[in-house]
Amino acid sequence: MQAGLIVLCLAYVLSQFFRAFLAVLSGVLEQEIGAAPDDLAFASGMWFLSFAVMQLPVGWALDHLGPRRSASVLLLLGGGGGAALFALATSPLHVSLAMFLIGIGCSPVLMASYYIFARQYPPRRFATLAALMLGVGSVGNLVASYPTALAVDLFGWRGTLAGLAAISTAVAVGIFLTVSDPEPPEDPQKGSVLDLLKMPVMWAIFPLMLVAYAPSGALRGLWSGPYLTDVYGLSTQQVGLATLVMGAAMIAGTFVYGPLDRVLGTRKWVILIGNLLGCASLGGLILVTGGPVWMPVAMMAAVGFFGATFPVIMAHGRAFVPPHLAGRGVTLLNLFGIGGVGIMQFATGRIHETLTGAEPSLPYTGIFAFFLVFLGAGCAIYLLSHDSMD
């Protein structure tokens, strides 16, 4: 199982990469195939949308087929196939279709490992293990920054994507060969995702799950690139360095949050205070726009650091899920977390299109304010939640 988890972690590196690399490619894709920021926002939204929609069938597949077949087949067809299509893209539509396929391919990877953690490890260790997988896998976030900019300079964006198609295929085969499915429950019980939706305790958690990851995911995944290019005139490699800083902050935040619930004896207040600090960071990003470039880069890093509550929110909700619905429980929570980013990417694309004009910073100020309002609303609803400790 350890070898299988290592390969799943490699697959999650790819998942993190694919959700973040468009920020670095935004300039070259606009020059070569006419993909404007609005087009790339739509393409990024398609990745998150297909990823989110797949969570319900992935949850069923984890509970009935196991993580081995679920993760390997989807990553092979969606990840490998989607990256190959991207390498051949000649229009923004092709990029959107490729991102849709890649989202399907990445959809089971993290949840396959979380399913193994939920079924084979003590519940009190779930948040730490989840954060560890998320943090190590987030190396893909770093690779999607400056290293990708260098790869594009050396091999071109088409050659880079072709290489990623080959890597995705190899990792999918590795999952099939190394991952072992957990033993089925001794006393299997019937149930469905509807049983989870009938639990009132979950409905104070879902709204924050919907919006908590969206600011850092959307900024790192796309908007940091056009923002730094349009407002500050940075080159592709300079954008790569800036996104490297934000990616490193997101990884650091994940490792810091991981053990805090056990150290402080609470999940609710770790999550709430962290996201309120995320709101403050978004407000700071609005205020420093137009100042020296290091200031917005620092504020984006703060958004990434404080927004890394995903594994703790997952553990908070997971504590209320019965064992026989472990797969569907973690994937339902993930549906809200990833789906929120997709919805907000579509919305922010429209905001950018509407506000684009004489002032280059105005569309991005509107996008940051949009994230701030919704994250604040999610925190307000989350105040009604019940704490959970295992």
C-alpha positions, 0 to 999 in steps of 0.5 A, a space after each residue: 500500500 505504501 508504494 501505491 500511495 507514493 504513486 497516487 501522490 505522483 498522480 496528485 502532483 499532476 492534478 495540482 499542476 494541471 489546475 495551475 499551469 494556465 497562469 504561466 501559459 496565458 501570454 504564449 497561448 494568447 499570442 499563438 492561438 488567440 486565447 484571451 484571459 476570458 477564454 482561459 478562465 472558461 477553460 480553467 472553469 471547465 477543468 474544475 467543472 468536470 472534476 466536480 461533476 465526476 465526484 459523485 460517480 467517483 464516490 460510487 466507484 471507490 465504494 464499489 470498484 476500489 481506488 485501483 481501477 477508478 484512479 488508473 482508468 480515468 487518469 489514463 483516458 482523461 489525463 493522458 488523452 486530454 494533455 495530448 489534445 491540448 498539445 494539438 490545440 489550434 483554438 481556445 475551444 480545443 484548450 477548453 475541451 482538453 481541460 475538460 478531459 484532464 479534469 475528468 482524469 484528475 478527479 479520482 486521484 486525491 479522493 482515492 488516497 483519502 478513501 484509503 486513509 478513511 478505511 485503513 487508518 485511525 480517524 484521528 490521523 485523517 486530517 494530518 494524512 490528508 494534509 500530508 498528501 495535499 502538501 507533498 502533491 502540491 509540488 505540482 503547483 511549484 512545477 506549474 510556475 517557473 519550471 514550466 516557463 523554462 520548459 516552454 522556452 526550451 521545448 515550446 508549449 506543445 512539446 511540454 504538453 506532449 511530455 505531460 501526456 506521456 507522464 500521465 499515461 505512465 503514472 496511470 499504469 503505475 497506479 494500476 500496478 501498485 495500488 491495493 484496494 482496501 478490504 470491503 467492510 465486514 458488515 456492508 450497509 446500503 446507502 447513497 449520497 442522499 443519506 449524506 445530504 439529509 444530515 443537517 450537520 453537513 449543511 453548515 460546512 458545505 457553503 464554506 467548502 464551496 468558497 474556501 479554496 476558490 480564491 487561492 485556486 483561481 488566483 494561482 490557477 489563472 488570474 495571477 498571470 494576466 493580473 501581473 502581465 496587464 497591470 505590471 507588465 511582467 514577462 512569462 518567466 517573471 510571472 513564473 517566479 511570482 506564482 512560485 512564491 504563491 505556490 510555496 505559500 500554499 504548500 507551507 499553509 497546508 503543512 501548518 494547518 495539518 496538525 493544528 486540529 490535534 494541537 489546539 483541540 478544535 477544527 471549527 476555530 482553526 478553519 474559521 480564523 484561517 479563512 477570516 485571515 484569508 478575507 483580510 489578505 484579499 482586502 490587502 490585495 485590493 488595497 496594494 494594487 498599483 503599488 510596488 510589485 512585491 506587495 501584490 505578490 506578498 498578498 497573493 502568497 498570504 491568500 494562498 497560505 491562509 486559504 489552505 484549510 481544505 484538508 481540515 474542512 475535509 476532516 471536519 465533515 468526514 467525522 460525521 460520515 458513516 464508514 460505509 459511505 466513506 468514499 461518497 462522503 469525501 467525494 461529496 465534500 470535494 465536489 463542493 470544494 472543487 465545484 466552487 472554483 469552477 463556478 467562480 472561474 466562470 463568474 470571474 471571466 464575465 467580470 473581467 470581460 465586463 470591466 475591461 477598459 482604460 484602467 488595467 487594474 479595474 477588472 482584477 479589483 472586481 475579481 478580488 472583491 468578488 472572492 472577498 464577498 463570497 468567502 466572508 459569506 461562507 465564514 458567516 454561515 460556518 459559524 453555525 457549524 458543530 465542531 468535530 474531533 475524533 
